[in-house]
Amino acid sequence: MTTEVGDPYLAEVERTDPQIYRLIKAEEQYQVDSIRLIPSENYTSRAVMEATGSVLANKYSEGYPGKRYYEGQRNVDALETLVQERAKGLFGVGHANVQPYSGSPANLAVYYALLEPGDKIMGLALPHGGHLTHGWGVSATGRFWTSVRYEVDPKTHLIDYDRVRAIAKAERPKIIVAGATAYPRLYDFATFGEIAKGAGAYFLADISHISGLIVAGVHPDPAPYADAIMTTTHKTLRGPRGAMILCKQEHAEAIDKAVFPALQGGPHENTIAGIGVALREAATPDFRAYGRQVVANAKVLAAELRERGFDLVTGGTDNHLILIDLTGKKVIGKKAAKALDRAGIVGNYNTIPFDPRKPFSPSGLRIGTPSVTTRGMKEEEMRRIARWMDEVVAHVDDGDALDRIAAEVRDFCRGFPAPGMHVV
Ligand code: DSN
């Protein structure tokens, strides 16, 4: 049983729109009662949520600080400038655009700024952990530009930098993208930068998954090597849903023009305020400790799963993310993900490199530790989670077992209050 402890933050929603209120509260309860392992999700602080839900949602501010198309920007200009400065300081870059609505439009803006239509984008293949917007065919980025892919090594499932270099040399792409949604190891940004330079290509580091780890000092930093860095703000960085483009000063004008007026209209200054709060939080020693614990937790969870006979892509993890190949467990990813969800453990089914199955029903399961670490869970809790996961995967068709585990998970979660929640 959980106890409602009152939520002044949503009092007006409750009064004026009970249907929406109930759905928000149900989601809140779900987020409190479950072990959230989707590696691209997190819990933002209440401060981030308050800024994101503030009166800044009332504004229109097309343009940039000092160059707007609307009057009434005295506070918004100061706000956006402050957030830009925080982003530049935290990531050590010359220019920051904090307006992109999210990661996909932000990547589109980078290509729009640096490439001509039809130019070649070279990115990690989607089934190997890359992102749709790294030039995959069903994405606009694969339609308006030509794409060439690199893959992970068939044996180690690691990025083979010699192979990346050879493809870059042969294909002469205009831009090389490093970054992924399902790669559990560190990126060698220095080598990517050197390969791009050698091929006469721009280098884009899409650090959406790992920006919080970079800030925390537990992942190499692309800033010295990349022409542009794109990050979403809601994953390990623990801000609201949004994105930023960070770049060398020489690309600032092109990037800004690509975001507005080429691709977007008015920026969401309320989101920008939430990003600002998250950047301030990310600049603290507490956040560095958080990043270290995210990785420590992922390593323990990976080791515990391996001990229970789970095959992990690349054999383990160096970051926040674990990609499990369930073939040996004789369970398909989707079935495992659904059973885990019923048991209160939320991950997502995912393609694994060289997956013989189709993307909508692949062999893998993707999990990660950003959210559970935000709740204060540590190594001991990772061992407990691995035991539950093992039990669930062994009993995917046993509804009673899954419901029993869900009750245990709910009890367990009560010991780890989630930030910003008004249910316990
Ligand atoms: N959807 C994000 C993820 O889950 O990794 C990437 O866009």
Boltz pocket constraint, residues with backbone or C-beta under 6 A from the ligand:
constraints:
  - pocket:
      binder: B
      contacts: [[A, 40], [A, 103], [A, 131], [A, 180], [A, 181]]
      max_distance: 6.0
